[in-house]
Amino acid sequence: QPAPQATLDKASAGAVIEPKTDTAAILAIAKERCIMCHGAALQQKGIRLDSAALLEKNAALVYQQAVVTKLMPMNNATGVTPAERQQIADWYKAR
């Protein structure tokens, strides 16, 4: 599934709609890109990200690893896009 892109809202005469940055939107990214290594079945480094509460608990770590250093996912194995990384950054900063 492609990353959400800013789109033009035809009803608002061309106003740009920004990608969502609430915890539910970031959880959707985590479920697609992170939980194979940080979910119920496997918790690499003891980190689990498969619920809103766990994502909130680990928000600073997610921001550091996925946005600042871009070390996660390892070798970008799950194909996190720059737009998704920006969504995570915006979510973290808005908390």
PyMOL Python script that loads the backbone (N, CA, C, O; Angstrom):
from pymol import cmd

cmd.read_pdbstr("""\
ATOM      1  N   GLN A   1       0.857  -1.177   0.000  1.00  0.00           N
ATOM      2  CA  GLN A   1       0.000   0.000   0.000  1.00  0.00           C
ATOM      3  C   GLN A   1       0.893   1.227   0.000  1.00  0.00           C
ATOM      4  O   GLN A   1       1.774   1.341   0.852  1.00  0.00           O
ATOM      5  N   PRO A   2       0.691   2.142  -0.929  1.00  0.00           N
ATOM      6  CA  PRO A   2       1.545   3.329  -0.992  1.00  0.00           C
ATOM      7  C   PRO A   2       1.308   4.260   0.185  1.00  0.00           C
ATOM      8  O   PRO A   2       0.243   4.267   0.803  1.00  0.00           O
ATOM      9  N   ALA A   3       2.336   5.042   0.470  1.00  0.00           N
ATOM     10  CA  ALA A   3       2.228   6.006   1.569  1.00  0.00           C
ATOM     11  C   ALA A   3       1.231   7.088   1.210  1.00  0.00           C
ATOM     12  O   ALA A   3       1.112   7.465   0.044  1.00  0.00           O
ATOM     13  N   PRO A   4       0.508   7.594   2.211  1.00  0.00           N
ATOM     14  CA  PRO A   4      -0.431   8.686   1.933  1.00  0.00           C
ATOM     15  C   PRO A   4       0.337   9.907   1.433  1.00  0.00           C
ATOM     16  O   PRO A   4       1.393  10.242   1.968  1.00  0.00           O
ATOM     17  N   GLN A   5      -0.171  10.540   0.454  1.00  0.00           N
ATOM     18  CA  GLN A   5       0.440  11.750  -0.089  1.00  0.00           C
ATOM     19  C   GLN A   5      -0.526  12.906   0.144  1.00  0.00           C
ATOM     20  O   GLN A   5      -1.738  12.710   0.230  1.00  0.00           O
ATOM     21  N   ALA A   6       0.017  14.092   0.243  1.00  0.00           N
ATOM     22  CA  ALA A   6      -0.856  15.269   0.329  1.00  0.00           C
ATOM     23  C   ALA A   6      -1.648  15.328  -0.971  1.00  0.00           C
ATOM     24  O   ALA A   6      -1.081  15.196  -2.056  1.00  0.00           O
ATOM     25  N   THR A   7      -2.933  15.521  -0.861  1.00  0.00           N
ATOM     26  CA  THR A   7      -3.785  15.539  -2.055  1.00  0.00           C
ATOM     27  C   THR A   7      -4.582  16.825  -2.096  1.00  0.00           C
ATOM     28  O   THR A   7      -4.768  17.495  -1.080  1.00  0.00           O
ATOM     29  N   LEU A   8      -5.045  17.155  -3.278  1.00  0.00           N
ATOM     30  CA  LEU A   8      -5.885  18.334  -3.412  1.00  0.00           C
ATOM     31  C   LEU A   8      -7.320  17.978  -3.074  1.00  0.00           C
ATOM     32  O   LEU A   8      -7.850  16.976  -3.554  1.00  0.00           O
ATOM     33  N   ASP A   9      -7.931  18.781  -2.268  1.00  0.00           N
ATOM     34  CA  ASP A   9      -9.328  18.598  -1.892  1.00  0.00           C
ATOM     35  C   ASP A   9     -10.175  19.402  -2.873  1.00  0.00           C
ATOM     36  O   ASP A   9     -10.227  20.630  -2.805  1.00  0.00           O
ATOM     37  N   LYS A  10     -10.832  18.697  -3.779  1.00  0.00           N
ATOM     38  CA  LYS A  10     -11.618  19.375  -4.815  1.00  0.00           C
ATOM     39  C   LYS A  10     -12.736  20.237  -4.219  1.00  0.00           C
ATOM     40  O   LYS A  10     -13.104  21.263  -4.790  1.00  0.00           O
ATOM     41  N   ALA A  11     -13.268  19.817  -3.077  1.00  0.00           N
ATOM     42  CA  ALA A  11     -14.366  20.558  -2.460  1.00  0.00           C
ATOM     43  C   ALA A  11     -13.889  21.871  -1.838  1.00  0.00           C
ATOM     44  O   ALA A  11     -14.693  22.770  -1.592  1.00  0.00           O
ATOM     45  N   SER A  12     -12.599  21.981  -1.588  1.00  0.00           N
ATOM     46  CA  SER A  12     -12.079  23.186  -0.936  1.00  0.00           C
ATOM     47  C   SER A  12     -11.271  24.048  -1.896  1.00  0.00           C
ATOM     48  O   SER A  12     -10.357  24.760  -1.480  1.00  0.00           O
ATOM     49  N   ALA A  13     -11.598  23.985  -3.144  1.00  0.00           N
ATOM     50  CA  ALA A  13     -10.947  24.826  -4.166  1.00  0.00           C
ATOM     51  C   ALA A  13      -9.434  24.681  -4.147  1.00  0.00           C
ATOM     52  O   ALA A  13      -8.711  25.678  -4.165  1.00  0.00           O
ATOM     53  N   GLY A  14      -8.955  23.448  -4.112  1.00  0.00           N
ATOM     54  CA  GLY A  14      -7.529  23.198  -4.229  1.00  0.00           C
ATOM     55  C   GLY A  14      -6.752  23.230  -2.924  1.00  0.00           C
ATOM     56  O   GLY A  14      -5.521  23.225  -2.960  1.00  0.00           O
ATOM     57  N   ALA A  15      -7.407  23.261  -1.783  1.00  0.00           N
ATOM     58  CA  ALA A  15      -6.691  23.234  -0.514  1.00  0.00           C
ATOM     59  C   ALA A  15      -5.970  21.890  -0.371  1.00  0.00           C
ATOM     60  O   ALA A  15      -6.506  20.849  -0.753  1.00  0.00           O
ATOM     61  N   VAL A  16      -4.770  21.918   0.174  1.00  0.00           N
ATOM     62  CA  VAL A  16      -3.994  20.701   0.349  1.00  0.00           C
ATOM     63  C   VAL A  16      -4.390  20.037   1.662  1.00  0.00           C
ATOM     64  O   VAL A  16      -4.482  20.694   2.699  1.00  0.00           O
ATOM     65  N   ILE A  17      -4.621  18.738   1.607  1.00  0.00           N
ATOM     66  CA  ILE A  17      -4.926  17.953   2.805  1.00  0.00           C
ATOM     67  C   ILE A  17      -3.648  17.226   3.200  1.00  0.00           C
ATOM     68  O   ILE A  17      -3.122  16.421   2.431  1.00  0.00           O
ATOM     69  N   GLU A  18      -3.155  17.506   4.385  1.00  0.00           N
ATOM     70  CA  GLU A  18      -1.924  16.883   4.852  1.00  0.00           C
ATOM     71  C   GLU A  18      -2.209  15.468   5.357  1.00  0.00           C
ATOM     72  O   GLU A  18      -3.308  15.183   5.831  1.00  0.00           O
ATOM     73  N   PRO A  19      -1.209  14.580   5.252  1.00  0.00           N
ATOM     74  CA  PRO A  19      -1.384  13.237   5.801  1.00  0.00           C
ATOM     75  C   PRO A  19      -1.681  13.310   7.298  1.00  0.00           C
ATOM     76  O   PRO A  19      -1.192  14.202   7.991  1.00  0.00           O
ATOM     77  N   LYS A  20      -2.477  12.376   7.787  1.00  0.00           N
ATOM     78  CA  LYS A  20      -2.845  12.363   9.202  1.00  0.00           C
ATOM     79  C   LYS A  20      -1.643  12.036  10.069  1.00  0.00           C
ATOM     80  O   LYS A  20      -0.793  11.222   9.708  1.00  0.00           O
ATOM     81  N   THR A  21      -1.593  12.690  11.222  1.00  0.00           N
ATOM     82  CA  THR A  21      -0.492  12.444  12.152  1.00  0.00           C
ATOM     83  C   THR A  21      -0.995  12.110  13.552  1.00  0.00           C
ATOM     84  O   THR A  21      -0.289  12.324  14.538  1.00  0.00           O
ATOM     85  N   ASP A  22      -2.217  11.584  13.638  1.00  0.00           N
ATOM     86  CA  ASP A  22      -2.679  11.122  14.941  1.00  0.00           C
ATOM     87  C   ASP A  22      -2.086   9.740  15.209  1.00  0.00           C
ATOM     88  O   ASP A  22      -1.528   9.115  14.307  1.00  0.00           O
ATOM     89  N   THR A  23      -2.207   9.273  16.434  1.00  0.00           N
ATOM     90  CA  THR A  23      -1.610   7.995  16.807  1.00  0.00           C
ATOM     91  C   THR A  23      -2.175   6.854  15.964  1.00  0.00           C
ATOM     92  O   THR A  23      -1.441   5.925  15.628  1.00  0.00           O
ATOM     93  N   ALA A  24      -3.449   6.900  15.617  1.00  0.00           N
ATOM     94  CA  ALA A  24      -4.034   5.833  14.793  1.00  0.00           C
ATOM     95  C   ALA A  24      -3.355   5.754  13.426  1.00  0.00           C
ATOM     96  O   ALA A  24      -3.118   4.659  12.914  1.00  0.00           O
ATOM     97  N   ALA A  25      -3.044   6.898  12.836  1.00  0.00           N
ATOM     98  CA  ALA A  25      -2.372   6.917  11.536  1.00  0.00           C
ATOM     99  C   ALA A  25      -0.953   6.362  11.651  1.00  0.00           C
ATOM    100  O   ALA A  25      -0.490   5.642  10.766  1.00  0.00           O
ATOM    101  N   ILE A  26      -0.273   6.695  12.732  1.00  0.00           N
ATOM    102  CA  ILE A  26       1.096   6.217  12.926  1.00  0.00           C
ATOM    103  C   ILE A  26       1.071   4.727  13.254  1.00  0.00           C
ATOM    104  O   ILE A  26       1.970   3.989  12.852  1.00  0.00           O
ATOM    105  N   LEU A  27       0.058   4.286  13.973  1.00  0.00           N
ATOM    106  CA  LEU A  27      -0.087   2.852  14.254  1.00  0.00           C
ATOM    107  C   LEU A  27      -0.271   2.071  12.954  1.00  0.00           C
ATOM    108  O   LEU A  27       0.249   0.964  12.820  1.00  0.00           O
ATOM    109  N   ALA A  28      -0.992   2.629  12.014  1.00  0.00           N
ATOM    110  CA  ALA A  28      -1.163   1.962  10.710  1.00  0.00           C
ATOM    111  C   ALA A  28       0.187   1.795  10.011  1.00  0.00           C
ATOM    112  O   ALA A  28       0.446   0.756   9.404  1.00  0.00           O
ATOM    113  N   ILE A  29       1.044   2.810  10.094  1.00  0.00           N
ATOM    114  CA  ILE A  29       2.394   2.698   9.532  1.00  0.00           C
ATOM    115  C   ILE A  29       3.173   1.623  10.283  1.00  0.00           C
ATOM    116  O   ILE A  29       3.818   0.774   9.668  1.00  0.00           O
ATOM    117  N   ALA A  30       3.112   1.661  11.609  1.00  0.00           N
ATOM    118  CA  ALA A  30       3.843   0.685  12.417  1.00  0.00           C
ATOM    119  C   ALA A  30       3.394  -0.740  12.102  1.00  0.00           C
ATOM    120  O   ALA A  30       4.217  -1.651  12.024  1.00  0.00           O
ATOM    121  N   LYS A  31       2.091  -0.929  11.922  1.00  0.00           N
ATOM    122  CA  LYS A  31       1.590  -2.278  11.625  1.00  0.00           C
ATOM    123  C   LYS A  31       2.112  -2.773  10.287  1.00  0.00           C
ATOM    124  O   LYS A  31       2.353  -3.968  10.120  1.00  0.00           O
ATOM    125  N   GLU A  32       2.288  -1.873   9.341  1.00  0.00           N
ATOM    126  CA  GLU A  32       2.789  -2.268   8.028  1.00  0.00           C
ATOM    127  C   GLU A  32       4.312  -2.384   7.994  1.00  0.00           C
ATOM    128  O   GLU A  32       4.854  -3.233   7.287  1.00  0.00           O
ATOM    129  N   ARG A  33       4.994  -1.542   8.748  1.00  0.00           N
ATOM    130  CA  ARG A  33       6.447  -1.443   8.607  1.00  0.00           C
ATOM    131  C   ARG A  33       7.273  -1.961   9.784  1.00  0.00           C
ATOM    132  O   ARG A  33       8.466  -2.220   9.630  1.00  0.00           O
ATOM    133  N   CYS A  34       6.645  -2.119  10.975  1.00  0.00           N
ATOM    134  CA  CYS A  34       7.441  -2.378  12.180  1.00  0.00           C
ATOM    135  C   CYS A  34       7.108  -3.666  12.928  1.00  0.00           C
ATOM    136  O   CYS A  34       7.995  -4.284  13.516  1.00  0.00           O
ATOM    137  N   ILE A  35       5.842  -4.077  12.912  1.00  0.00           N
ATOM    138  CA  ILE A  35       5.456  -5.123  13.857  1.00  0.00           C
ATOM    139  C   ILE A  35       5.981  -6.512  13.528  1.00  0.00           C
ATOM    140  O   ILE A  35       5.898  -7.406  14.371  1.00  0.00           O
ATOM    141  N   MET A  36       6.520  -6.725  12.330  1.00  0.00           N
ATOM    142  CA  MET A  36       7.124  -8.025  12.079  1.00  0.00           C
ATOM    143  C   MET A  36       8.323  -8.267  12.996  1.00  0.00           C
ATOM    144  O   MET A  36       8.667  -9.414  13.282  1.00  0.00           O
ATOM    145  N   CYS A  37       8.953  -7.195  13.450  1.00  0.00           N
ATOM    146  CA  CYS A  37      10.062  -7.307  14.401  1.00  0.00           C
ATOM    147  C   CYS A  37       9.721  -6.744  15.786  1.00  0.00           C
ATOM    148  O   CYS A  37      10.438  -6.994  16.755  1.00  0.00           O
ATOM    149  N   HIS A  38       8.625  -5.983  15.874  1.00  0.00           N
ATOM    150  CA  HIS A  38       8.262  -5.328  17.140  1.00  0.00           C
ATOM    151  C   HIS A  38       6.774  -5.514  17.433  1.00  0.00           C
ATOM    152  O   HIS A  38       6.073  -4.551  17.747  1.00  0.00           O
ATOM    153  N   GLY A  39       6.292  -6.760  17.328  1.00  0.00           N
ATOM    154  CA  GLY A  39       4.882  -7.059  17.569  1.00  0.00           C
ATOM    155  C   GLY A  39       4.714  -8.152  18.605  1.00  0.00           C
ATOM    156  O   GLY A  39       5.629  -8.437  19.378  1.00  0.00           O
ATOM    157  N   ALA A  40       3.545  -8.760  18.614  1.00  0.00           N
ATOM    158  CA  ALA A  40       3.226  -9.783  19.605  1.00  0.00           C
ATOM    159  C   ALA A  40       4.125 -11.011  19.479  1.00  0.00           C
ATOM    160  O   ALA A  40       4.529 -11.585  20.491  1.00  0.00           O
ATOM    161  N   ALA A  41       4.444 -11.421  18.248  1.00  0.00           N
ATOM    162  CA  ALA A  41       5.218 -12.636  18.043  1.00  0.00           C
ATOM    163  C   ALA A  41       6.710 -12.446  18.317  1.00  0.00           C
ATOM    164  O   ALA A  41       7.391 -13.378  18.744  1.00  0.00           O
ATOM    165  N   LEU A  42       7.205 -11.258  18.076  1.00  0.00           N
ATOM    166  CA  LEU A  42       8.636 -10.982  18.205  1.00  0.00           C
ATOM    167  C   LEU A  42       8.816  -9.553  18.695  1.00  0.00           C
ATOM    168  O   LEU A  42       8.171  -8.632  18.194  1.00  0.00           O
ATOM    169  N   GLN A  43       9.692  -9.372  19.676  1.00  0.00           N
ATOM    170  CA  GLN A  43       9.978  -8.029  20.182  1.00  0.00           C
ATOM    171  C   GLN A  43      11.484  -7.810  20.176  1.00  0.00           C
ATOM    172  O   GLN A  43      12.139  -7.950  21.209  1.00  0.00           O
ATOM    173  N   GLN A  44      12.034  -7.465  19.011  1.00  0.00           N
ATOM    174  CA  GLN A  44      13.462  -7.169  18.927  1.00  0.00           C
ATOM    175  C   GLN A  44      13.805  -6.066  19.927  1.00  0.00           C
ATOM    176  O   GLN A  44      13.070  -5.088  20.062  1.00  0.00           O
ATOM    177  N   LYS A  45      14.919  -6.232  20.618  1.00  0.00           N
ATOM    178  CA  LYS A  45      15.394  -5.258  21.616  1.00  0.00           C
ATOM    179  C   LYS A  45      14.350  -4.974  22.697  1.00  0.00           C
ATOM    180  O   LYS A  45      14.438  -3.958  23.385  1.00  0.00           O
ATOM    181  N   GLY A  46      13.360  -5.863  22.854  1.00  0.00           N
ATOM    182  CA  GLY A  46      12.332  -5.685  23.865  1.00  0.00           C
ATOM    183  C   GLY A  46      11.311  -4.612  23.544  1.00  0.00           C
ATOM    184  O   GLY A  46      10.573  -4.177  24.428  1.00  0.00           O
ATOM    185  N   ILE A  47      11.257  -4.176  22.285  1.00  0.00           N
ATOM    186  CA  ILE A  47      10.345  -3.096  21.878  1.00  0.00           C
ATOM    187  C   ILE A  47       9.154  -3.684  21.148  1.00  0.00           C
ATOM    188  O   ILE A  47       9.302  -4.464  20.207  1.00  0.00           O
ATOM    189  N   ARG A  48       7.974  -3.298  21.597  1.00  0.00           N
ATOM    190  CA  ARG A  48       6.731  -3.737  20.970  1.00  0.00           C
ATOM    191  C   ARG A  48       5.927  -2.499  20.579  1.00  0.00           C
ATOM    192  O   ARG A  48       5.763  -1.572  21.372  1.00  0.00           O
ATOM    193  N   LEU A  49       5.416  -2.504  19.312  1.00  0.00           N
ATOM    194  CA  LEU A  49       4.748  -1.313  18.775  1.00  0.00           C
ATOM    195  C   LEU A  49       3.393  -1.620  18.159  1.00  0.00           C
ATOM    196  O   LEU A  49       2.953  -0.893  17.269  1.00  0.00           O
ATOM    197  N   ASP A  50       2.726  -2.663  18.597  1.00  0.00           N
ATOM    198  CA  ASP A  50       1.499  -3.100  17.916  1.00  0.00           C
ATOM    199  C   ASP A  50       0.204  -2.624  18.565  1.00  0.00           C
ATOM    200  O   ASP A  50      -0.859  -3.190  18.310  1.00  0.00           O
ATOM    201  N   SER A  51       0.280  -1.593  19.399  1.00  0.00           N
ATOM    202  CA  SER A  51      -0.938  -0.969  19.929  1.00  0.00           C
ATOM    203  C   SER A  51      -0.663   0.524  20.105  1.00  0.00           C
ATOM    204  O   SER A  51       0.489   0.954  20.173  1.00  0.00           O
ATOM    205  N   ALA A  52      -1.722   1.291  20.176  1.00  0.00           N
ATOM    206  CA  ALA A  52      -1.569   2.736  20.364  1.00  0.00           C
ATOM    207  C   ALA A  52      -0.823   3.031  21.665  1.00  0.00           C
ATOM    208  O   ALA A  52       0.040   3.907  21.700  1.00  0.00           O
ATOM    209  N   ALA A  53      -1.152   2.305  22.727  1.00  0.00           N
ATOM    210  CA  ALA A  53      -0.505   2.543  24.020  1.00  0.00           C
ATOM    211  C   ALA A  53       0.990   2.247  23.961  1.00  0.00           C
ATOM    212  O   ALA A  53       1.795   2.994  24.516  1.00  0.00           O
ATOM    213  N   LEU A  54       1.361   1.163  23.293  1.00  0.00           N
ATOM    214  CA  LEU A  54       2.777   0.811  23.183  1.00  0.00           C
ATOM    215  C   LEU A  54       3.518   1.785  22.277  1.00  0.00           C
ATOM    216  O   LEU A  54       4.679   2.111  22.523  1.00  0.00           O
ATOM    217  N   LEU A  55       2.854   2.241  21.245  1.00  0.00           N
ATOM    218  CA  LEU A  55       3.454   3.226  20.351  1.00  0.00           C
ATOM    219  C   LEU A  55       3.703   4.532  21.104  1.00  0.00           C
ATOM    220  O   LEU A  55       4.772   5.129  20.977  1.00  0.00           O
ATOM    221  N   GLU A  56       2.723   4.975  21.885  1.00  0.00           N
ATOM    222  CA  GLU A  56       2.879   6.183  22.695  1.00  0.00           C
ATOM    223  C   GLU A  56       4.016   6.011  23.714  1.00  0.00           C
ATOM    224  O   GLU A  56       4.825   6.918  23.911  1.00  0.00           O
ATOM    225  N   LYS A  57       4.065   4.846  24.353  1.00  0.00           N
ATOM    226  CA  LYS A  57       5.089   4.569  25.355  1.00  0.00           C
ATOM    227  C   LYS A  57       6.489   4.665  24.746  1.00  0.00           C
ATOM    228  O   LYS A  57       7.421   5.133  25.399  1.00  0.00           O
ATOM    229  N   ASN A  58       6.633   4.224  23.504  1.00  0.00           N
ATOM    230  CA  ASN A  58       7.931   4.176  22.841  1.00  0.00           C
ATOM    231  C   ASN A  58       8.123   5.292  21.818  1.00  0.00           C
ATOM    232  O   ASN A  58       8.979   5.185  20.939  1.00  0.00           O
ATOM    233  N   ALA A  59       7.335   6.359  21.924  1.00  0.00           N
ATOM    234  CA  ALA A  59       7.339   7.424  20.920  1.00  0.00           C
ATOM    235  C   ALA A  59       8.727   8.031  20.700  1.00  0.00           C
ATOM    236  O   ALA A  59       9.142   8.213  19.556  1.00  0.00           O
ATOM    237  N   ALA A  60       9.439   8.342  21.765  1.00  0.00           N
ATOM    238  CA  ALA A  60      10.759   8.967  21.623  1.00  0.00           C
ATOM    239  C   ALA A  60      11.727   8.034  20.908  1.00  0.00           C
ATOM    240  O   ALA A  60      12.522   8.473  20.077  1.00  0.00           O
ATOM    241  N   LEU A  61      11.661   6.763  21.227  1.00  0.00           N
ATOM    242  CA  LEU A  61      12.535   5.784  20.577  1.00  0.00           C
ATOM    243  C   LEU A  61      12.184   5.622  19.098  1.00  0.00           C
ATOM    244  O   LEU A  61      13.074   5.550  18.249  1.00  0.00           O
ATOM    245  N   VAL A  62      10.899   5.566  18.795  1.00  0.00           N
ATOM    246  CA  VAL A  62      10.457   5.458  17.406  1.00  0.00           C
ATOM    247  C   VAL A  62      10.947   6.676  16.626  1.00  0.00           C
ATOM    248  O   VAL A  62      11.479   6.533  15.525  1.00  0.00           O
ATOM    249  N   TYR A  63      10.774   7.854  17.180  1.00  0.00           N
ATOM    250  CA  TYR A  63      11.217   9.084  16.525  1.00  0.00           C
ATOM    251  C   TYR A  63      12.727   9.041  16.282  1.00  0.00           C
ATOM    252  O   TYR A  63      13.192   9.327  15.178  1.00  0.00           O
ATOM    253  N   GLN A  64      13.475   8.690  17.298  1.00  0.00           N
ATOM    254  CA  GLN A  64      14.937   8.657  17.188  1.00  0.00           C
ATOM    255  C   GLN A  64      15.387   7.660  16.114  1.00  0.00           C
ATOM    256  O   GLN A  64      16.225   7.983  15.273  1.00  0.00           O
ATOM    257  N   GLN A  65      14.829   6.457  16.149  1.00  0.00           N
ATOM    258  CA  GLN A  65      15.297   5.391  15.259  1.00  0.00           C
ATOM    259  C   GLN A  65      14.759   5.496  13.834  1.00  0.00           C
ATOM    260  O   GLN A  65      15.466   5.170  12.880  1.00  0.00           O
ATOM    261  N   ALA A  66      13.520   5.947  13.682  1.00  0.00           N
ATOM    262  CA  ALA A  66      12.902   5.976  12.350  1.00  0.00           C
ATOM    263  C   ALA A  66      13.076   7.312  11.643  1.00  0.00           C
ATOM    264  O   ALA A  66      13.080   7.365  10.414  1.00  0.00           O
ATOM    265  N   VAL A  67      13.224   8.406  12.417  1.00  0.00           N
ATOM    266  CA  VAL A  67      13.275   9.735  11.807  1.00  0.00           C
ATOM    267  C   VAL A  67      14.676  10.341  11.900  1.00  0.00           C
ATOM    268  O   VAL A  67      15.246  10.741  10.885  1.00  0.00           O
ATOM    269  N   VAL A  68      15.227  10.411  13.096  1.00  0.00           N
ATOM    270  CA  VAL A  68      16.497  11.113  13.282  1.00  0.00           C
ATOM    271  C   VAL A  68      17.655  10.331  12.657  1.00  0.00           C
ATOM    272  O   VAL A  68      18.367  10.856  11.802  1.00  0.00           O
ATOM    273  N   THR A  69      17.842   9.084  13.080  1.00  0.00           N
ATOM    274  CA  THR A  69      18.977   8.295  12.581  1.00  0.00           C
ATOM    275  C   THR A  69      18.622   7.477  11.336  1.00  0.00           C
ATOM    276  O   THR A  69      19.506   7.075  10.580  1.00  0.00           O
ATOM    277  N   LYS A  70      17.326   7.231  11.127  1.00  0.00           N
ATOM    278  CA  LYS A  70      16.838   6.395  10.016  1.00  0.00           C
ATOM    279  C   LYS A  70      17.448   4.992  10.039  1.00  0.00           C
ATOM    280  O   LYS A  70      17.604   4.364   8.992  1.00  0.00           O
ATOM    281  N   LEU A  71      17.793   4.501  11.237  1.00  0.00           N
ATOM    282  CA  LEU A  71      18.357   3.163  11.354  1.00  0.00           C
ATOM    283  C   LEU A  71      17.286   2.072  11.306  1.00  0.00           C
ATOM    284  O   LEU A  71      17.582   0.908  11.035  1.00  0.00           O
ATOM    285  N   MET A  72      16.047   2.461  11.572  1.00  0.00           N
ATOM    286  CA  MET A  72      14.960   1.488  11.555  1.00  0.00           C
ATOM    287  C   MET A  72      14.001   1.835  10.446  1.00  0.00           C
ATOM    288  O   MET A  72      13.772   3.011  10.164  1.00  0.00           O
ATOM    289  N   PRO A  73      13.450   0.849   9.827  1.00  0.00           N
ATOM    290  CA  PRO A  73      13.813  -0.563   9.941  1.00  0.00           C
ATOM    291  C   PRO A  73      15.205  -0.817   9.352  1.00  0.00           C
ATOM    292  O   PRO A  73      15.666  -0.104   8.460  1.00  0.00           O
ATOM    293  N   MET A  74      15.851  -1.849   9.878  1.00  0.00           N
ATOM    294  CA  MET A  74      17.210  -2.187   9.466  1.00  0.00           C
ATOM    295  C   MET A  74      17.305  -2.283   7.950  1.00  0.00           C
ATOM    296  O   MET A  74      16.554  -3.022   7.315  1.00  0.00           O
ATOM    297  N   ASN A  75      18.228  -1.534   7.386  1.00  0.00           N
ATOM    298  CA  ASN A  75      18.415  -1.482   5.925  1.00  0.00           C
ATOM    299  C   ASN A  75      17.126  -1.114   5.191  1.00  0.00           C
ATOM    300  O   ASN A  75      16.967  -1.429   4.011  1.00  0.00           O
ATOM    301  N   ASN A  76      16.215  -0.453   5.885  1.00  0.00           N
ATOM    302  CA  ASN A  76      14.894  -0.087   5.368  1.00  0.00           C
ATOM    303  C   ASN A  76      14.220  -1.283   4.692  1.00  0.00           C
ATOM    304  O   ASN A  76      13.638  -1.167   3.614  1.00  0.00           O
ATOM    305  N   ALA A  77      14.319  -2.425   5.357  1.00  0.00           N
ATOM    306  CA  ALA A  77      13.818  -3.693   4.811  1.00  0.00           C
ATOM    307  C   ALA A  77      12.333  -3.663   4.465  1.00  0.00           C
ATOM    308  O   ALA A  77      11.904  -4.370   3.553  1.00  0.00           O
ATOM    309  N   THR A  78      11.539  -2.859   5.175  1.00  0.00           N
ATOM    310  CA  THR A  78      10.103  -2.819   4.898  1.00  0.00           C
ATOM    311  C   THR A  78       9.703  -1.632   4.044  1.00  0.00           C
ATOM    312  O   THR A  78       8.515  -1.415   3.804  1.00  0.00           O
ATOM    313  N   GLY A  79      10.671  -0.863   3.583  1.00  0.00           N
ATOM    314  CA  GLY A  79      10.396   0.201   2.633  1.00  0.00           C
ATOM    315  C   GLY A  79       9.684   1.418   3.185  1.00  0.00           C
ATOM    316  O   GLY A  79       8.807   1.971   2.520  1.00  0.00           O
ATOM    317  N   VAL A  80      10.042   1.850   4.387  1.00  0.00           N
ATOM    318  CA  VAL A  80       9.451   3.071   4.936  1.00  0.00           C
ATOM    319  C   VAL A  80       9.799   4.226   3.991  1.00  0.00           C
ATOM    320  O   VAL A  80      10.953   4.403   3.599  1.00  0.00           O
ATOM    321  N   THR A  81       8.783   4.998   3.639  1.00  0.00           N
ATOM    322  CA  THR A  81       8.991   6.102   2.701  1.00  0.00           C
ATOM    323  C   THR A  81       9.374   7.384   3.435  1.00  0.00           C
ATOM    324  O   THR A  81       9.127   7.506   4.635  1.00  0.00           O
ATOM    325  N   PRO A  82       9.966   8.328   2.733  1.00  0.00           N
ATOM    326  CA  PRO A  82      10.238   9.626   3.356  1.00  0.00           C
ATOM    327  C   PRO A  82       8.952  10.286   3.881  1.00  0.00           C
ATOM    328  O   PRO A  82       8.980  10.940   4.924  1.00  0.00           O
ATOM    329  N   ALA A  83       7.843  10.123   3.179  1.00  0.00           N
ATOM    330  CA  ALA A  83       6.569  10.704   3.632  1.00  0.00           C
ATOM    331  C   ALA A  83       6.123  10.069   4.944  1.00  0.00           C
ATOM    332  O   ALA A  83       5.608  10.763   5.821  1.00  0.00           O
ATOM    333  N   GLU A  84       6.315   8.754   5.091  1.00  0.00           N
ATOM    334  CA  GLU A  84       5.950   8.096   6.350  1.00  0.00           C
ATOM    335  C   GLU A  84       6.855   8.563   7.474  1.00  0.00           C
ATOM    336  O   GLU A  84       6.386   8.789   8.589  1.00  0.00           O
ATOM    337  N   ARG A  85       8.132   8.711   7.205  1.00  0.00           N
ATOM    338  CA  ARG A  85       9.048   9.213   8.232  1.00  0.00           C
ATOM    339  C   ARG A  85       8.633  10.628   8.657  1.00  0.00           C
ATOM    340  O   ARG A  85       8.710  10.972   9.837  1.00  0.00           O
ATOM    341  N   GLN A  86       8.196  11.438   7.702  1.00  0.00           N
ATOM    342  CA  GLN A  86       7.744  12.793   8.025  1.00  0.00           C
ATOM    343  C   GLN A  86       6.467  12.744   8.862  1.00  0.00           C
ATOM    344  O   GLN A  86       6.302  13.543   9.783  1.00  0.00           O
ATOM    345  N   GLN A  87       5.565  11.818   8.551  1.00  0.00           N
ATOM    346  CA  GLN A  87       4.352  11.672   9.366  1.00  0.00           C
ATOM    347  C   GLN A  87       4.720  11.342  10.803  1.00  0.00           C
ATOM    348  O   GLN A  87       4.153  11.901  11.743  1.00  0.00           O
ATOM    349  N   ILE A  88       5.678  10.424  10.971  1.00  0.00           N
ATOM    350  CA  ILE A  88       6.116  10.047  12.316  1.00  0.00           C
ATOM    351  C   ILE A  88       6.715  11.261  13.025  1.00  0.00           C
ATOM    352  O   ILE A  88       6.433  11.492  14.201  1.00  0.00           O
ATOM    353  N   ALA A  89       7.527  12.025  12.329  1.00  0.00           N
ATOM    354  CA  ALA A  89       8.132  13.234  12.924  1.00  0.00           C
ATOM    355  C   ALA A  89       7.050  14.221  13.345  1.00  0.00           C
ATOM    356  O   ALA A  89       7.091  14.754  14.454  1.00  0.00           O
ATOM    357  N   ASP A  90       6.095  14.463  12.475  1.00  0.00           N
ATOM    358  CA  ASP A  90       5.022  15.417  12.783  1.00  0.00           C
ATOM    359  C   ASP A  90       4.200  14.931  13.978  1.00  0.00           C
ATOM    360  O   ASP A  90       3.827  15.726  14.841  1.00  0.00           O
ATOM    361  N   TRP A  91       3.921  13.637  14.028  1.00  0.00           N
ATOM    362  CA  TRP A  91       3.173  13.046  15.160  1.00  0.00           C
ATOM    363  C   TRP A  91       3.945  13.250  16.452  1.00  0.00           C
ATOM    364  O   TRP A  91       3.390  13.708  17.450  1.00  0.00           O
ATOM    365  N   TYR A  92       5.213  12.912  16.430  1.00  0.00           N
ATOM    366  CA  TYR A  92       6.022  13.019  17.639  1.00  0.00           C
ATOM    367  C   TYR A  92       6.083  14.462  18.133  1.00  0.00           C
ATOM    368  O   TYR A  92       5.901  14.726  19.322  1.00  0.00           O
ATOM    369  N   LYS A  93       6.334  15.372  17.236  1.00  0.00           N
ATOM    370  CA  LYS A  93       6.483  16.786  17.609  1.00  0.00           C
ATOM    371  C   LYS A  93       5.175  17.403  18.096  1.00  0.00           C
ATOM    372  O   LYS A  93       5.190  18.364  18.866  1.00  0.00           O
ATOM    373  N   ALA A  94       4.052  16.859  17.655  1.00  0.00           N
ATOM    374  CA  ALA A  94       2.741  17.390  18.053  1.00  0.00           C
ATOM    375  C   ALA A  94       2.251  16.819  19.385  1.00  0.00           C
ATOM    376  O   ALA A  94       1.230  17.270  19.905  1.00  0.00           O
ATOM    377  N   ARG A  95       2.941  15.861  19.930  1.00  0.00           N
ATOM    378  CA  ARG A  95       2.506  15.201  21.169  1.00  0.00           C
ATOM    379  C   ARG A  95       2.595  16.136  22.365  1.00  0.00           C
ATOM    380  O   ARG A  95       2.268  15.740  23.484  1.00  0.00           O
TER     381      ARG A  95
END
""", "prot")
cmd.dss("prot")
cmd.show_as("cartoon", "prot")
cmd.util.cbc("prot")
cmd.orient("prot")
